[in-house]
């Protein structure tokens, strides 16, 4: 899911929210994002969390990717917290 934060916040333009079923999937998602964006000359400004913790954050400035385990995604419920942000895309 991608949320457009521009109308409601100054911290970033977009949040990307996704989840994986295991630490291995979380690492694979994170690695894929980093590798794909590296091809365009983009590198994260900051990386927080670990796959083993169930949460990773990749901060690219205007875009912040949150990669969660299902339990932590439900716990933090960023979709509800940022409910005023328009949804750009949702994938199942």
N, C-alpha and C positions, 0 to 999 in steps of 0.2 A: 504494500500500500504506500502511496505517496501523498503527503499532505502539503498543501500550499500555505506556508506560514506567513507570507508577506502581508496579508491583511491584518494579522493578529499579533505579530511578534517581530522583534528586531534581531533575535539570536541567529537566525538562518532564514533562507528563503524556502527551503523544503526539508521535510523529514521523510526518510524512507524507512518503513517499518516492516520487518520480516522475521520469520522464525525458522528454526531447524529442530529436528527431533533428537539430535545428539550433539555432543561436543565436536565430533568429526564433521557433521553437517554445518555447524556454525563456523568452524574453521574454513571449510570449503567455500561457503558463501562469502565470507570475509576475503579470502584469498582471491576469489573470482572478481570481486569488486575492485580490489586493489590492482590486480593484474590488468583488468580491462581499462581502468582509468589511467594506469601508467602508460599504456599505448598512446594516450592522448596528451601525455606530458603532465598529468595531474597526480599529485601525491597527497596523502592525507596530512593535514596540519597536526592532527593529534589522533592517537588511537588509545582507547580506554577499554578495560575489561579483558577477559580471556574466554575462550570457548568453554573451559572447564567451569567457569563461574556462571555460565548460562546467559551472558550478556556481553556484547561487543559494541563499541561505538566507533565509527569512522567519521571523523570531522573533516570535511572538505571545504569548510568556510560557508559557502552559500547552501551546501547540501550536507546534511548529517544523516548517516545511515545507522539505525539501531537494529542489531541482529540479536534476537532473543531465543531462549528456550520457550516452549509454549507456556510453562508455568510462570516464568518471569514476565512474559508479554502480558499475560492475564493479570498478574499482580500490579504491574506498573500502569497498565491500561492507558497508554499514551493517546489512543484514539479518543477516549473519553475526556482526558485532560485537555486535549487540543481540539475538542469537538467543534469549535467555531472556525477552525481552519478548513477551507474547502478541500475535499478529496480530489486529487488529480487523476489517480488510477488505483484500481483495486484488482488484484489477481488472486485466484484461488489455487 
